[in-house]
Amino acid sequence: MWLFLAQEVMFFGGLFMAYAVYRFMYPEAWLEGSASLSVPIGGANTVFLLLSSFTMAMGVYFCQVGNSKWLFRALFATLILGIIFVGVKWVYEYTPKFAEGIFPGAGWGPHGSHYGHLADFADQGALQIFFILYFIMTGMHAFHMLIGFAILLVLMWMTKKNKFGPQRFMPILFFGLYWHFVDIVWVFIFPMFYLVT
């Protein structure tokens, strides 16, 4: 598990390095792009994810003390909070941006567009880099959460079958490490994109 998390650190580390390089090169574009993101929505999502880390930690505890009933409830709460996070991201962030044309791709250019106030920004190429990194990094984070949902469903099913307890809690513990890692990644992504100053 630690080796897996180490390669995940290297994967996201490369994206964070790309972010750092381009933010240094295009600070004005980063300010403009960040201004189009909603801090309250990103902040609320951060709270949902931190709460899911708490419920996951409680799940590990309940497993270690042999309380299957509360282990299931903790895993279920973790799943629901994660689904809320992804749902908010899709409904209140991705969907409006797609509808407004605020995404990198064909048609984005310096000769005016339907991107609202972003169309007036001089360096459209740099602004596109901001949104490329935004969608790749937040999208990969959401993809890791979807994988987590599938694993949570399996763990919940196994919990119902009394497969875990004080003598067998490592699968829950290992998944907890994965879930906390995904949460930590968001704790870095949120200020990097939403709180640019």
Secondary structure, 3 states (H helix, E strand, C coil): CHHHHHHHHHHHHHHHHHHHHHHHHCHHHHHHHHHCCCHHHHHHHHHHHHHHHHHHHHHHHHHHCCCHHHHHHHHHHHHHHHHHHHHHHHHHHHHHHHHHCCCCCCCCCCCCCCCHHHHHCCCHHHHHHHHHHHHHHHHHHHHHHHHHHHHHHHHHHHHHCCCCECCECHHHHHHHHHHHHHHHHHHHHHHHHHCCC
